[in-house]
Amino acid sequence: MNGLDQIDGSIKAAVDVWVDPRPAAEAAGGAAVRWDGTRPMPVLRDEGEACEFIRGIRRELVALGLGSARRVGVLDDGLTPRLARTAYLIGLAGWDVVLWPGGGRAIGGMATRDQAVRRPQGAGPGPVAADGQAAARSPIAAGGAVLSERDAGPPTAAGARQAEAGADPAELRPWRREWLLLQAEAEALARAGRLFDVRSAEEFDGTAHAPCCSGGGRIPGARHAPLEWFLDPAVFRTPERLLSRLGLTASEGAPVGVYCHSGARSAVAFFVLRALGVPARNYLGSMHEWLQLNEAAVFVV
């Protein structure tokens, strides 16, 4: 029996292809495509570099057989940073995604497909989560909205040549620019008090940092919102508690940003906020990238 045998049939029916980012020994075997989105990131200095990065992700996913899929399910053992970052990259590249935190364990009382994909009244485009379910056990569906022309990555001469040559349409699908923060955009949200750092208190105050970085600190103006807040089992039952801590409302119109060290923990916060109707954006490069671009201005408290 593989992990997918344990998933509610109605959820399975809503997904075209399953992706499993877990190591081979833990994965769901041939029932899912193995692909882990927690990989080293190139520095994305501008929109052009971001577009090239997304094209590379698309090419990988098409090569794995996702080309004709509309909705991709991503599974892991819990609402982990690995699950969220993998799903985030797939969704950023243009596929609709469903996060399944149940992994290979038998799960009872999960939401039906209708519950998993229904959108709360008044909620804007983006992911929705089953009402009344624990954050670490709920399926979260993202995407499904029709992307406008302004949401798509800019057209290119190379893209036009690919279209003329009959390339797989999955490589040409629009990417979700509104999900991504680049460095300057993250700094602008920080100045406005709308950028949240989801790392530990020690990382936030600069007394601890990842071994790959020469120093620590935070983006000036960022506010601390530890990941534990977003993993509270009651987050979907009583969302007002989290929103109150963040100084936000479910009817937020202006975007907010989240970041961590590598864009993985912040991807968890991103999906939770989107599920609550907040137009969140993830600084994918996060602190690792910011320190590389601001080596002479590391901010340590």
Buried (B, 14 or more C-beta within 10 A) or exposed (E): EBBBEBBBEBBBEBBBBBBBBBEEEEBBEEBBBBBBBBEEBEEBBEEEEBBBBBBEBBBBBBEEEBBEBBBBBBBBBBBBBBBBBBBBBBBBBBBBBBBBBBBBEEBEEBBBBEBBBBBEEEBEBBBBBBEEBBBBBBBBBBBBBEBEEEBBBEEEEEBEEBEEEEBBEBBBBBBBBBBBBBBEBBBBBBEEEBBBBBBBEEBBBBEEBBEEBEEBBBBEBBBBBBBEBBBBEEBBEEBEEBBEEBEBBEEBEEBBBBBBBBBBBBBBBBBBBBBBBBBBBBBBBBBBBBBEEBEEEBBEE
